Amino acid sequence: MSIVYNEHQKSFHLTNGKISYQFSVENDRFLIHNYWGKAIQSNTMNGDFPLSDHSFSPTPFNVEGREFSMNTQAQEFPVNGYGDFRETALEHRYKDGSFVTQLSYEGYEIIEGKPELEGLPHTYLNEKSEAETLIVYLKDELYNMKYSLHYTIFKEFSIITRSVTIKNDGKEAIEINKLLSASVDFDHSDFDFIQLSGAWGRERELRRNPLSRGVHKIDSKRGTTAHTYQPFFALVDPQTTEHTGEVYGFHFVYTGEFVGSVEVSEYDQTRAQMGINPEHFNWKLEPTDYFQAPEVVMVYSDKGTNDMSQELHKLYQNHLIRGEHQFKERPVLINNWEATYFEFSEEKIEKIAEESSKLGMELFVLDDGWFGKRDDDTTSLGDWFEYEEKLPNGLKSLAESVKNKGMKFGLWFEPEMISKDSKLYKNHPQWLLKANDRHPSHSREQYILDYSQKEAREHIVKQMTAILDEVPIDYIKWDFNRNLTEIGSQSPLIRDGEVSHRFVLGLYDVLEELVTSYPNILWESCSGGGGRYDPGMLYYMPQTWTSDNTDAVARLGIQTGTSFVMPISSMGAHVSAVPNHQVNRMTSLKMRGDVAMAGNLGYELDVTSLSDEEKQTVKDQVSFYKEHRRLIQYGDFYRLLNPFEGKNQTAWIFVDEEKNEALFYYYTILAEANKAMPRVKFVGLDLDKEYRLNQSDVTLYGNELMYKGLYMDPKAPWYECSDKYHVEDFSSVRIKLESVN
């Protein structure tokens, strides 16, 4: 691993033997991008893009001739008003109303390790030797503004992270209207554009389309990352598959409003950018102050989208997720929400916990309805004290009772919200987030608590710690059930253009305090399911509730899309009752279990109402999962059949590091009469090892399973329904592979 500066050519080469990233300083002041991709050996690292005189492409001052133009050059950090008519990464508004920025190269620094980003989540190192960082310094001479571009290359990953810092060394305040964390220019546009879009109940749907001329944008203007777009996109070769071809991925380590844009210019050049959405962003940078932009993770693969996913999984597992639960096996939980909703009593909770314990479950989670006067979703948010009428013996007594049954105890919170029907609002109406003199919109009869105000944050932390210090809590589900509107603050000290980002910084401040003070608690993020499933939250909470939609068929797509960017250990997946509460579909308990096992297994139903046969099935599922959860949660994950490709089947496989053990899952959505039997080719096994299938007499070599494949034959001895030819909707097959070598 090395970062090399060629003094003669004024060029930089970041490489680790897997990837190379190159750019140079042209005309002594412009940063020009030269290459990003598979590792190359190069003595020529300066710009080699052919220069020519393009009409209506101006030449910067003090540059001779007509051939060099910012409008055609591949740039590292394009700015506003400098002869580049494409999307920019930076825009200021100066005191005189001007928005023209002209930057010059000032120097560089190469350091071992990776600096932390103060107040922001970020990838980190366990040892300095795991990465090197290049810091490139730029300056605006007129206003004495200084810019630091950070590039970190990891030793073991095909990944570079980028971020930007601005410092005001001038004598007057400067407004930042736009600051993106990463911008990369490609010299062609022969790409497909991949995004993970969706909505509540159908998060992270995989969308892939050919790139065309113009600006393609994913973003959030909702104050948070939201259900509609994951803060991720990828540019891939049109021939790229799951396991072959080039991929360039961009993922934003941030929980607020973001933008990811890709522009194809009139010369078929492609500019890919990511950063804070400028829509609600206007930051006043006073003299001597600095602004730190969040981090973008840029990943390259020449082995397809699944390899890109594995690079992200391993980076996040080892260098983003923190704390005691980073590599711990996640407990099998039971959540009472779909079993009771708001209508529960201590007696009902005790019965569910008692039965769950008998079935082998390890963690009981008490969901919404335990606090204030909370009997529905119209009241009490912000009043984080026990609802004594509903819980006459108190939370502590209930938690101890659950623990006496051999289970851990978890609790639901929604600490960023406020109800008008609450003591908190009555005492502090000024903490409701809204623009001054504007009426606030409500959603589900709830409003946003202004986390840009320190006093509001401190009040919530005080309430939560009072409970956490008294009640033996092992797990917290942190929910967020609406998006921000009328984004502003009632505090006269906070500019409205800064509220969106300051809200996120306030959230990070609260999370850092709580997860540091209570390191033994397993924290799970939730936002109406997967509405805030982003790398920023993963830094504080090692797992996320993937979606409120627990239908097994819907979850095939949701969990496939999620696996594109997030490690399996972070993915909450529950078995719920049928008919399903979101789509009203009837699916087998077996399939629901097999789908939920492809994540952190949990249950969200009334186990006291199950039949004896169903209870035995659940008990067997829990037992099997416990035996294999380390493989599932921390093994290598491969997507084999993708539900977004119009297929009736989905398949994936988990393989351990030594390739001695694997779990294969195959799902059929709708049964088809007189259908040719499908054959599935496996991935990730050891070619030369022999594997036994489901403890049967059948053994096959890895090369047979990977190159030849395996028929999904219901009559085969390893097939779970081998007693008869079995055809039905919504079916699943699980195959355990064990090396016999």
HELIX and SHEET records of a PDB file:
HELIX    1   1 LYS A  128  GLU A  130  5                                   3    
HELIX    2   2 PRO A  278  HIS A  280  5                                   3    
HELIX    3   3 THR A  305  HIS A  319  1                                  15    
HELIX    4   4 TRP A  337  THR A  340  1                                   4    
HELIX    5   5 GLU A  346  LYS A  358  1                                  13    
HELIX    6   6 GLY A  394  ASN A  404  1                                  11    
HELIX    7   7 LYS A  423  ASN A  427  1                                   5    
HELIX    8   8 PRO A  429  TRP A  431  5                                   3    
HELIX    9   9 LYS A  454  GLU A  470  1                                  17    
HELIX   10  10 ASP A  496  SER A  517  1                                  22    
HELIX   11  11 PRO A  535  LEU A  538  1                                   4    
HELIX   12  12 ALA A  552  SER A  563  1                                  12    
HELIX   13  13 ILE A  568  SER A  570  5                                   3    
HELIX   14  14 LEU A  589  ALA A  596  1                                   8    
HELIX   15  15 VAL A  607  SER A  609  5                                   3    
HELIX   16  16 ASP A  612  TYR A  634  1                                  23    
HELIX   17  17 PRO A  643  GLU A  645  5                                   3    
HELIX   18  18 GLY A  702  ASN A  703  1                                   2    
HELIX   19  19 GLU A  704  LYS A  708  3                                   5    
SHEET    1   A 4 SER A   2  ASN A   6  0                                        
SHEET    2   A 4 SER A  11  THR A  15 -1                                        
SHEET    3   A 4 ILE A  19  GLU A  26 -1                                        
SHEET    4   A 4 PHE A  30  LYS A  38 -1                                        
SHEET    1   B 5 LEU A  90  ARG A  93  0                                        
SHEET    2   B 5 ILE A 174  PHE A 186 -1                                        
SHEET    3   B 5 THR A 270  ILE A 276 -1                                        
SHEET    4   B 5 PHE A 258  VAL A 264 -1                                        
SHEET    5   B 5 GLY A 214  ASP A 219 -1                                        
SHEET    1   C 3 LEU A  90  ARG A  93  0                                        
SHEET    2   C 3 ILE A 174  PHE A 186 -1                                        
SHEET    3   C 3 TRP A 283  LEU A 285 -1                                        
SHEET    1   D 5 SER A 104  GLU A 112  0                                        
SHEET    2   D 5 ALA A 131  ASP A 140 -1                                        
SHEET    3   D 5 MET A 145  PHE A 154 -1                                        
SHEET    4   D 5 ILE A 159  ASN A 168 -1                                        
SHEET    5   D 5 TYR A 290  GLN A 292 -1                                        
SHEET    1   E 9 SER A 104  GLU A 112  0                                        
SHEET    2   E 9 ALA A 131  ASP A 140 -1                                        
SHEET    3   E 9 MET A 145  PHE A 154 -1                                        
SHEET    4   E 9 ILE A 159  ASN A 168 -1                                        
SHEET    5   E 9 GLU A 295  SER A 301 -1                                        
SHEET    6   E 9 VAL A 247  VAL A 253 -1                                        
SHEET    7   E 9 TYR A 229  VAL A 236 -1                                        
SHEET    8   E 9 ASP A 192  SER A 197 -1                                        
SHEET    9   E 9 GLU A 205  PRO A 210 -1                                        
SHEET    1   F 9 LEU A 333  ASN A 335  0                                        
SHEET    2   F 9 LEU A 363  LEU A 366  1                                        
SHEET    3   F 9 LYS A 408  PHE A 413  1                                        
SHEET    4   F 9 TYR A 475  TRP A 478  1                                        
SHEET    5   F 9 LEU A 522  SER A 525  1                                        
SHEET    6   F 9 GLN A 543  TRP A 545  1                                        
SHEET    7   F 9 MET A 571  SER A 576  1                                        
SHEET    8   F 9 ASN A 600  GLU A 604  1                                        
SHEET    9   F 9 LEU A 333  ASN A 335  1                                        
SHEET    1   G 2 MET A 417  ILE A 418  0                                        
SHEET    2   G 2 TYR A 447  ILE A 448 -1                                        
SHEET    1   H 6 ASP A 636  LEU A 641  0                                        
SHEET    2   H 6 GLN A 649  VAL A 655 -1                                        
SHEET    3   H 6 GLU A 661  THR A 668 -1                                        
SHEET    4   H 6 SER A 731  SER A 739 -1                                        
SHEET    5   H 6 GLU A 690  LEU A 693 -1                                        
SHEET    6   H 6 THR A 699  TYR A 701 -1                                        
SHEET    1   I 2 ARG A 679  VAL A 680  0                                        
SHEET    2   I 2 LEU A 710  TYR A 711 -1                                        
END                                                                             
